[in-house]
């Protein structure tokens, strides 16, 4: 009963009837009537009472407790503005950011001798936690909707170009006949390969037998991704 839950919450919080009455702007007699069941709080009084008792209106009305809230994030600090002229911090490195969908002349990211395009900054400690060597890290931009909802169009992924051994179900960047693609990879019997998209309704699995793999080169495994919404 609602009146019993009001009394239960008040006693659990070690509140007196006068204290609750003063907090929400009613008389002690009103609180007594609510707890006896003679009348019930409604509207603004109900919400004010729930707030004062540290519960929800739904709990007072129906006994429905709010879901348990678990901590799943930590404050990591604010963004610091920087541009091409900003000096690198002691814990920072710059990672090449490849924004082209096509790979020039079939070259893989790891084969580029010198890169002069845009770069992203990473903390050395972040790469270390992922066991990624700075010299093997690169970033690419994802185009299209084949990897939605995990990687919407325009997402950025970090690639470890040293991690080319396929682990089933992990995401990799591949050079597919000169086209840069990001897919989940699976080994198939007979040394074949299956490419899978998250948006499997629109992009069914692609299967390639061993003799067709000469057109596919694994560039590296995805170790990080960023999504702006």
Backbone as a ProteinNet text record, in pm:
[ID]
protein_1_A
[PRIMARY]
XXXXXXXXXXXXXXXXXXXXXXXXXXXXXXXXXXXXXXXXXXXXXXXXXXXXXXXXXXXXXXXXXXXXXXXXXXXXXXXXXXXXXXXXXXXXXXXXXXXXXXXXXXXXXXXXXXXXXXXXXXXXXXXXXXXXXXXXXXXXXXXXXXXXXXXXXXXXXXXXXXXXXXXXXXXXXXXXXXXXXXXXXXXXXXXXXXXXXXXXXXXXXXXXXXXXXXXXXXXXXXXXXXXXX
[TERTIARY]
84	0	88.2	36.1	114.1	148.8	51.7	77.5	189.5	194.8	298.6	436.3	439.8	569	619.2	525.6	565.9	630.3	564.4	616.3	749.4	756.9	879.2	998.3	977.8	1086.5	1126	1026.3	1057	1140.9	1103.4	1177.9	1315.7	1325	1454.1	1552.5	1499.6	1584.3	1599.8	1535.6	1541.8	1490.7	1380.3	1317.3	1197.4	1170.3	1049.2	938.7	816.1	705.3	715.8	748.2	762.1	872.1	981.7	1092.6	1051	980.9	934.7	830.8	742	637.7	699.3	802.2	867.5	938.7	1001.2	1076.6	987.6	867.6	782.9	672.7	666	573	430.4	412.1	277.8	280.5	165.5	160.2	194	230.4	257.1	131.2	15.4	-111.5	-131.1	-86.9	-99.9	-15.9	107.2	193.9	128.4	69.6	1.7	-114	-191.5	-302.6	-252.5	-139	-82.7	-36	26.2	78.6	-32	-144.1	-255.8	-339.3	-322.9	-399.4	-530.3	-554.4	-679.7	-684.5	-568.5	-556.6	-424.6	-405.4	-282	-225.8	-93.9	-32.8	-54.3	-74.6	-97.3	-20.7	1.8	63.5	197.3	211.8	338.8	377.3	276.6	305.7	366.3	319.5	372.3	519.2	550	689	779.3	728.4	808.1	833.3	733	747.4	850	840.9	935.5	1078.5	1095.8	1229.2	1280.6	1194.3	1235.1	1270.1	1201.6	1224.5	1336.5	1385.3	1493.6	1448.7	1326.1	1276	1209.3	1136.1	1067.2	916.3	843.4	697.2	642	708.3	662.4	670.5	772.4	783.6	672.5	645.6	538.7	403.3	378.4	249	231.5	336.1	318.5	420.3	516	617.7	724.5	732.8	832.6	961.4	1065.7	1194	1268.7	1344.9	1426.7	1535.4	1574.2	1680	1810.5	1890	2018.8	2110.2	2169.9	2259.4	2403.5	2478.7	2616.6	2709.4	2819.9	2920.5	2987.2	2984.2	3049.7	3134.8	3169.3	3253.6	3333.5	3447.1	3531.3	3570.6	3585.7	3625.4	3772.3	3800.5	3937.5	4002.1	3929	3985.8	3923.8	3957.2	3901	3987	3926.7	4002.1	4093	4211.7	4302.3	4314.4	4286.1	4294.4	4438.2	4454.8	4587.8	4573.1	4680.8	4684	4820.1	4846.4	4971.7	5095.2	5077.5	5191.7	5212.4	5118.6	5128.8	5237.9	5318.1	5423	5362	5424.3	5377.8	5408.4	5314.1	5338.5	5431.8	5479.3	5573.9	5514.1	5381.8	5316.3	5239.8	5269.4	5193	5274.1	5202.7	5260.4	5158.5	5205.9	5117.7	5107.2	4983.6	4955.2	4896.4	4943.1	4888.6	4738.4	4666.5	4521	4488.4	4459.8	4430.5	4280.8	4245.8	4105.6	4058.1	4147.5	4108.9	4052.3	3945.4	3886.5	3975	4032.8	4117	4262.5	4330.4	4472	4553.9	4641.7	4717.7	4802.5	4782.4	4863.6	4871.1	4770.8	4768.8	4858.3	4921.6	5009.5	4928	4978.3	4915.5	4964.3	4891.9	4931.6	5070.6	5097.4	5225.3	5341.3	5312.5	5419.2	5454.5	5377.6	5404.3	5539.4	5626.5	5760.7	5756.6	5682.5	5672.1	5530.7	5475.5	5337.5	5337	5273	5272.5	5130.9	5033	4894.9	4856.7	4724.2	4676.4	4713.3	4720.9	4757.5	4666.4	4654.7	4581.9	4680.2	4649.4	4738	4683.8	4774.6	4741.6	4838.6	4792	4881.9	4962.3	5089.6	5173.3	5119.5	5070.8	5019.2	4896.6	4813.7	4696.4	4738.5	4835.4	4884.2	4949.5	5021.5	5089.8	4990.3	4877.7	4775.7	4717.9	4716.6	4663.6	4773.7	4895.9	5012	5037.2	5020.1	5041.8	5167.7	5261.1	5381.6	5347.1	5402.4	5373	5394.9	5502.8	5537.9	5444.9	5362.2	5269.7	5126	5105.7	4969.7	4933.7	4811.2	4758.1	4607.8	4548.7	4404	4343.2	4223	4152	4008.1	3948.5	3810.6	3718.3	3610.8	3514.5	3406.9	3380.1	3277.1	3161.6	3042.9	2927.1	2861.3	2758.7	2680.3	2693.6	2790.9	2800.5	2837.8	2903.2	2945.5	2859.6	2746.3	2652.7	2580.5	2538.5	2541.6	2670.5	2762.3	2884.6	2974.4	2991.7	3076.6	2995.6	2930.5	2855.4	2948.5	2888.5	2964.7	3043.1	3171.9	3255.6	3331.6	3310.8	3384.2	3532.7	3613.6	3758	3801.4	3884.9	3935.1	4087.2	4141.8	4286.1	4326.6	4432.9	4477.5	4616.7	4634.5	4767.1	4818.6	4908.5	4952.8	5044.5	5083.4	5165.2	5078.7	4949.3	4858.2	4782.7	4845.1	4784	4737.1	4767.1	4716.8	4570.3	4487.1	4342.6	4293.3	4220.1	4147.7	4000.1	3931.3	3791.9	3706.3	3631.3	3537.3	3593	3723.3	3783.1	3775.2	3782.7	3776.3	3915.5	3922.8	4049.9	4029.7	4135.1	4139.3	4207.3	4149.9	4207.2	4220.7	4314.9	4330.7	4269.3	4152.8	4081	4084.7	4179.3	4197.4	4213.5	4289.5	4314.7	4213.2	4108.6	4006.5	4026.5	4027.8	4041.9	3907.3	3901.6	3776.2	3802.1	3699.3	3704.9	3594.1	3631.6	3535.1	3575.3	3480.9	3512.1	3554.5	3660.3	3713.7	3700.4	3676.8	3667	3740.9	3820.7	3886.4	3785.4	3802.7	3717.2	3801.8	3742.5	3816.7	3878	3997.3	4063.7	4132	4159.7	4228.4	4145.9	4014.6	3928.6	3906	3828.9	3806.4	3664.1	3601.4	3468.6	3478.5	3418.2	3411.4	3270	3259.5	3126.5	3112.2	2994.1	2958.6	2865.3	2861.6	2763.9	2623.7	2611.9	2482.5	2457.5	2436.7	2430	2302	2198.4	2074.4	2096.7	2176.8	2203.4	2330.6	2421.6	2550	2576	2527.6	2547.9	2697.1	2727.4	2865.1	2925	3053	3126.7	3223.6	3219.9	3307.6	3409	3533.8	3640.7	3722.7	3737.9	3818.6	3966.6	4051.3	4194.7	4253.4	4208.9	4268.2	4231.1	4129.1	4087.2	4153.2	4224.9	4282.8	4402.1	4452	4561.6	4516.6	4385.4	4332.4	4303.4	4325.3	4296.1	4421.1	4456.7	4571.3	4527.2	4557.6	4523.4	4621.8	4570.2	4654.5	4683.9	4582.5	4602.9	4470.9	4480.5	4362.3	4320	4189	4133.6	4154	4220.8	4241.8	4166.1	4108.9	4041.8	3948.6	3837.1	3753.8	3685.7	3651.2	3588.8	3465.5	3356.8	3229.4	3177.6	3144.7	3081.2	2933.2	2847.3	2702.8	2638
-119.1	0	125	228.5	351.6	410.7	411	470.9	398.5	267.3	188.3	217.5	238.4	268.6	407.4	501.8	634.9	625.2	552.7	536.8	461.9	359.1	278	363.5	446	530.6	637.9	691.6	795.4	739.1	622.7	562	514.3	464.8	418.4	534.8	652.7	771.7	843.4	789.7	847.1	992.1	1012.4	1144.2	1143.6	1258.7	1273.8	1329.2	1312.6	1368.5	1520.6	1592.1	1738	1777.7	1702.5	1736.4	1721.3	1612.2	1590.4	1695.3	1727	1826.8	1962.2	2002.1	2130.3	2132.6	2018.5	2011.1	2032.4	1973.3	1981.9	2087.7	2154.9	2266.7	2227.5	2123.2	2084.9	2075.9	2045	2034	1892.1	1879.7	1747.1	1662.3	1725.7	1652.3	1589	1658.4	1602.9	1476.6	1480.8	1362.8	1246.8	1276.4	1172.2	1110.9	1194.9	1144.1	1055.8	1095.1	1013.9	878.5	879	754.1	663.9	723.2	641	586.4	645.6	601.1	674.3	773.9	849.8	932.6	988.9	1060.7	1020.6	1062.4	1028.3	1152.6	1163.3	1277	1265.3	1377.3	1378.4	1494	1483.1	1590.6	1633.6	1765.3	1820.3	1768	1746.7	1695	1555	1473.5	1338.3	1343	1426.4	1436	1495.6	1595.2	1656.6	1557.4	1477.3	1377.4	1271.6	1224	1121.9	1174.7	1300.5	1360	1372.1	1412.8	1428.8	1295	1190.3	1057.1	981.3	1036.3	970.6	850.2	856.6	747.7	806.9	726.7	776.1	775.9	859.4	855.9	718	650.6	517.4	418.2	435.1	343.6	368.8	494.4	524.8	479.5	497.6	461.9	311.3	247.7	108.1	10.6	62.7	-25.7	-64.3	11.2	-18.6	54.5	-21.9	37.8	78.4	186	231.5	128.8	108.6	12.7	52.2	-48	-23.1	46.4	153.4	230.2	194.2	150.6	111.6	211.9	237.7	325.5	254.6	316.2	253.8	353.5	465.7	563.8	639.7	690.8	771.3	897.7	1006.7	1132.9	1124.8	1142.3	1129.6	1264.4	1372.5	1504.3	1572.8	1698	1778.2	1770.1	1804.9	1815.2	1937.5	1922.6	2034.7	2073.7	2199.3	2239.6	2233.5	2190.8	2186.7	2197.4	2238.1	2243.5	2193.9	2209.1	2157.5	2220.3	2339	2406	2371.5	2295.1	2260.3	2155.8	2175.6	2079.4	1954.4	1840.4	1715.2	1713.6	1659.8	1641.9	1525	1511.3	1404.3	1266.2	1256.3	1125.7	1115.3	1203.1	1205.6	1159.3	1098.7	1064.8	1101.3	1122.2	1148.8	1025.1	991.4	871.2	913.8	857.6	893.6	867.3	959.5	947.6	942.5	821.2	800.1	819.1	917.8	949.6	906.4	855.7	813.1	672.1	649.7	516.5	425.9	481	402.9	406.5	293.9	288.3	311.9	408.7	446.4	331.2	295.1	194.6	63.4	34.8	-92.5	-97.5	13.3	12.4	-2.5	-81.5	-93.3	17.9	45.4	151.3	124.9	0.1	-33.5	-16.8	-9.2	-2	140.9	237	375.8	418	473	509.8	635.7	736.1	861	914.9	958.5	1007.4	1154.8	1237.3	1381.8	1437	1348.7	1392.2	1422.8	1430.9	1462.4	1353.7	1393.8	1299.7	1319.8	1215.5	1222.5	1200.3	1257.4	1243.1	1138.6	1052.9	951.2	962.5	920	908.4	779.3	786.9	666.2	559	603.3	507.9	434	504.1	439.3	328.1	356.7	254.6	138.9	172.3	67.9	-28.2	26.7	-59.7	-157.8	-118.9	-205.7	-288	-279.4	-351.5	-314.3	-186	-136.6	-51.5	-87.5	-8.4	118.8	230.8	359.3	355.1	289.1	287.3	198.2	119.2	30.2	81.7	199.5	252.8	345.9	335.9	424.8	435.5	541.2	559.5	572.1	520	531.3	573.2	635.1	680.9	579.8	544	447.4	519.4	468.3	527.2	430	483.9	398.8	348.6	265.3	217.6	68.4	2.5	-142.7	-187.4	-99.2	-138.1	-72.5	-14.2	39.8	-75.3	-57.2	68.4	91.5	-6.5	8	117.7	119.8	219.4	296.9	403.8	483.8	548.4	596.2	665.4	780.9	787.6	895.2	858.6	738.4	696.1	682.6	689.7	672.5	549.5	466.4	347.5	350.9	297.9	283.9	143.6	132.9	4.6	-27.9	-151.3	-201.7	-280.2	-219.7	-281.7	-401.7	-426.6	-544.2	-666	-642.4	-751.8	-797.1	-883.9	-929.5	-1074.6	-1142.6	-1279.1	-1273.2	-1341.5	-1328.9	-1405.9	-1336	-1395.6	-1385.6	-1497.2	-1497.5	-1397.4	-1317.6	-1224.4	-1088.7	-1069.4	-939.2	-852.2	-719.5	-626.1	-598.4	-595.2	-568	-468.7	-396.3	-316.7	-403.2	-406.4	-488.1	-405.6	-445.9	-389.7	-491.6	-459.8	-551.6	-496.1	-545.3	-497.6	-345.7	-290.2	-146.8	-65.7	-131.5	-61.1	-87.3	19.5	8.5	-27.3	-139	-183.3	-221.8	-205	-247.6	-349.8	-473.4	-582.5	-673.4	-752.1	-862.9	-980.7	-1049.6	-1158.9	-1292.4	-1396.7	-1533.4	-1627.1	-1716.1	-1817.3	-1923.2	-1975.7	-2082.1	-2205.7	-2324.4	-2445.3	-2432.2	-2486	-2476.8	-2343.4	-2270.6	-2140.9	-2031.4	-2046.5	-1941	-1833.1	-1732.4	-1619.2	-1568.2	-1534.9	-1475.4	-1332.5	-1238.7	-1099.1	-1070.8	-1014	-987.4	-840.5	-786.1	-649.4	-654.8	-547.7	-541.2	-525.7	-450.8	-430.1	-547.2	-664.4	-786.8	-795.1	-718.4	-719.4	-662.7	-559.2	-496.9	-549.7	-602.7	-648.7	-791.8	-890.2	-1030.8	-1065.7	-1176.3	-1223.5	-1244.3	-1214.1	-1239.5	-1354.4	-1454.5	-1571.1	-1573.2	-1597.1	-1604	-1730	-1808.4	-1929.3	-1891.6	-1988.8	-1963	-1898.5	-1941.8	-1888.4	-1742.8	-1692.6	-1553.6	-1459.6	-1515.1	-1431.7	-1350.6	-1379.6	-1299.4	-1154.7	-1133.6	-998.4	-928.6	-999.5	-943.1	-946.4	-831.8	-823.5	-762.2	-830	-777.3	-666.2	-547	-433.4	-434	-465.8	-469.8	-479.5	-506.1	-524.8	-392.5	-373.3	-253.9	-266.6	-166.9	-168.7	-57	35.6	153.6	212.1	268.8	344.2	459.5	561.1	680.8	714.2	745.3	775	907.6	1000.4	1124.6	1116.3	1152.4	1142.7	1279.6
0	0	0	-62.8	-75.1	61.2	152.7	283.1	357.5	340.3	407.1	347.6	214.4	150.9	191.9	211.1	256.9	394.9	482.9	619.3	618.5	536.4	526.1	482.3	378.8	328.3	428.6	496.7	595.9	708.8	757.9	868.6	822.9	698.6	647.2	637.3	605.2	596.5	729	833.5	968.3	969.9	896.7	893.6	988.5	1049.6	1130.1	1040.4	1081.6	1004.7	993.1	1102.1	1089.9	990.2	989.2	899.1	753.2	721.7	585.1	547	640.6	614.8	582.5	658.7	636.4	501.1	462.9	337.4	215.9	220.5	101.3	113.3	228.6	242.6	273.6	353.9	399.7	551.5	612.8	758.9	802.1	930.5	986.8	979.6	996.1	990.7	853.3	749.2	614	599.2	653.3	647	721.2	837.1	916	837.3	768	687.6	574.3	511.6	404.5	456.5	573.8	628.6	683.5	720.2	769.3	654.7	536.8	421.8	405.7	491.1	481.9	354	316.1	189.1	125.2	0.8	-71.1	-139.6	-144.7	-214.1	-364.2	-427.3	-571.6	-635.3	-764.7	-840.9	-786.1	-766.4	-720.5	-583	-497.3	-363.9	-370.1	-463.6	-478.1	-518.9	-617.4	-663.2	-555.8	-483.8	-377.7	-264.4	-231.3	-125.7	-165.1	-289.9	-336.6	-331.8	-374.1	-371.7	-228.9	-137.6	2.3	66.2	25.6	82.5	12.4	-100.1	-172.3	-253.1	-304.3	-388	-511.2	-584	-703.4	-681	-753.7	-744.6	-781	-876.6	-917.5	-802.3	-718	-604.4	-503.8	-475.2	-379.3	-431.7	-561.2	-619	-636.1	-693.6	-734	-674.3	-599.1	-542.8	-643.6	-755.2	-858.4	-824.7	-799.1	-764.9	-890.7	-880.2	-993	-1018.6	-1145	-1175.9	-1109.6	-1074.7	-1012.1	-1111.5	-1067.4	-1154.1	-1120.8	-1221.3	-1200.7	-1267.7	-1204.5	-1262.2	-1378.5	-1497	-1612	-1690.2	-1627.1	-1694	-1589.3	-1632.6	-1546.4	-1621.1	-1547.4	-1607.9	-1646.5	-1774.4	-1823.2	-1851.1	-1831.6	-1854.8	-1974.4	-1990.7	-2098.6	-2224.5	-2338.8	-2462.4	-2456.1	-2508.9	-2520.2	-2667.2	-2701.6	-2841.9	-2892.3	-3019.1	-3078.6	-3229.3	-3293.2	-3438.9	-3485.2	-3614.1	-3668.8	-3605.5	-3548.4	-3487.5	-3341.4	-3281.2	-3139.6	-3118.8	-3015.2	-2984.5	-2923.2	-2951.3	-2892.9	-2744	-2664.8	-2523.4	-2500.1	-2377	-2345.7	-2367.5	-2353.6	-2367.8	-2499.6	-2596.8	-2721.7	-2841.9	-2935.8	-3065.5	-3172	-3294.7	-3407.1	-3493.9	-3529.9	-3608.4	-3742.5	-3853.1	-3984.6	-3992.1	-4056.7	-4070.8	-4219.7	-4269.1	-4410.7	-4435.1	-4515.4	-4538.4	-4676.5	-4760.4	-4894.5	-4891.6	-4966.3	-4975	-5060.2	-5167.9	-5256.4	-5209.6	-5219.2	-5185.1	-5311.7	-5307.2	-5426.1	-5477.1	-5604.5	-5673.9	-5597.5	-5518	-5446.6	-5325.6	-5288.8	-5173.1	-5045	-4953.8	-4823.7	-4733.6	-4628.5	-4535.1	-4479.7	-4444.6	-4382.7	-4479.4	-4610.5	-4709.7	-4747.6	-4699.4	-4736	-4679.3	-4764.7	-4721.6	-4636.2	-4680.2	-4606.5	-4619.9	-4508.5	-4510.5	-4474	-4558	-4536.5	-4518.3	-4502.6	-4489.1	-4345.4	-4316.4	-4180.5	-4080.8	-3953.9	-3848.2	-3727.1	-3646.8	-3520.3	-3406.6	-3292.1	-3176.8	-3079.9	-3033.9	-2935.4	-2818.2	-2701.3	-2587	-2602.3	-2577.5	-2584.1	-2490.2	-2374.9	-2276.5	-2329.2	-2411.6	-2470.6	-2564.6	-2651.2	-2744.2	-2669.2	-2564.4	-2486.7	-2424.2	-2373.6	-2312.4	-2413.2	-2541.1	-2645.8	-2712.7	-2657.8	-2713.1	-2858.8	-2889.1	-3025.1	-3027.4	-3114	-3131.2	-3208.8	-3165	-3229.3	-3379.6	-3423.2	-3565	-3647.6	-3579.9	-3650.8	-3647.5	-3590.9	-3574.9	-3689.8	-3736.1	-3839.4	-3819.8	-3871.3	-3861	-4000	-4016.1	-4143.6	-4117	-4215.2	-4204.9	-4270.4	-4201.9	-4252.9	-4333	-4453.3	-4538.9	-4557.7	-4580.9	-4606.8	-4480.1	-4497.6	-4383.4	-4359.4	-4421.4	-4408.7	-4267.9	-4189.3	-4054.6	-3946.6	-3987.3	-3888.4	-3817.8	-3691.7	-3615	-3536.9	-3537.3	-3457.9	-3512.6	-3645.5	-3709.3	-3812.9	-3773.7	-3870.2	-3972.5	-4081.2	-4184.2	-4122.9	-4154.6	-4102.7	-3977.1	-3923.3	-3804.6	-3836.5	-3732.4	-3747.9	-3670.1	-3732	-3663.6	-3659.6	-3550.4	-3536.9	-3577.9	-3657.3	-3710.9	-3659.1	-3612.5	-3576.6	-3696.4	-3774.7	-3899.2	-3876.8	-3750.3	-3721.4	-3691.4	-3664	-3628.4	-3752.9	-3832.5	-3957.1	-3951	-3840.4	-3824.1	-3783.2	-3857.2	-3839.2	-3716.5	-3632.5	-3520.1	-3555	-3564.7	-3610	-3533.2	-3609.3	-3549.5	-3515.9	-3530.2	-3503.8	-3629.1	-3609.5	-3721.7	-3775.8	-3908.1	-3974.8	-4088.4	-4120.6	-4243.1	-4347.8	-4467.5	-4574.1	-4701.4	-4784.4	-4917.8	-5013.4	-5067	-5154.2	-5296.4	-5371.5	-5509.1	-5514.4	-5420.6	-5418.4	-5341.8	-5290.7	-5214	-5065	-4988	-4843.1	-4782.6	-4710.6	-4649.4	-4503.7	-4418.7	-4279	-4258.5	-4222.1	-4207.6	-4092.6	-4045.4	-3955.1	-4042.2	-4001.3	-4081.4	-4008.9	-4089.7	-4038.1	-4133.3	-4078.5	-4158.7	-4200.7	-4321.5	-4371.8	-4400.8	-4397.3	-4432.1	-4571.3	-4589.5	-4718.5	-4739.1	-4627.2	-4631.1	-4698	-4698.3	-4750.1	-4645.8	-4682.8	-4592.8	-4608.3	-4494.7	-4496	-4443.9	-4518.2	-4477.5	-4430.3	-4311.2	-4254.6	-4217.1	-4244.3	-4205.4	-4085.2	-4006.9	-3898.2	-3955.2	-4063.1	-4129.2	-4224.1	-4165.6	-4245.4	-4328.3	-4291.4	-4370.1	-4509.6	-4518.4	-4648.3	-4713.4	-4632.3	-4684.7	-4637.5	-4712.5	-4675	-4670.4	-4602.8	-4594.4	-4733.2	-4743.9	-4867.6	-4841.6	-4927.3	-4912.4	-5026.5	-4990.7	-5089.6	-5065.9	-5170.4	-5161	-5166.4	-5136.3	-5123.9	-5248.3	-5367.7	-5490.5	-5515.8	-5447.1	-5465.5	-5365.5	-5267.7	-5162.7	-5209.7	-5330.6	-5384	-5407.2	-5411.5	-5430.2	-5297.3	-5185.9	-5054.1	-4967.9	-4914.5	-4824.8	-4692.5	-4582.8	-4450.5	-4415.2	-4390.1	-4353.3	-4204.2	-4123.2	-3978.8	-3904.5	-3774.3	-3690.1	-3627.4	-3618.1	-3553.1	-3402.5	-3343.1	-3197.6	-3127.2	-3205.4	-3147.7	-3251.4	-3206.2	-3299	-3227.4	-3304.5	-3249.7	-3330.7	-3260.6	-3326.1	-3270.9	-3358.6	-3318.3	-3351.9	-3255.8	-3279.6	-3258.9
[MASK]
+++++++++++++++++++++++++++++++++++++++++++++++++++++++++++++++++++++++++++++++++++++++++++++++++++++++++++++++++++++++++++++++++++++++++++++++++++++++++++++++++++++++++++++++++++++++++++++++++++++++++++++++++++++++++++++++++++++

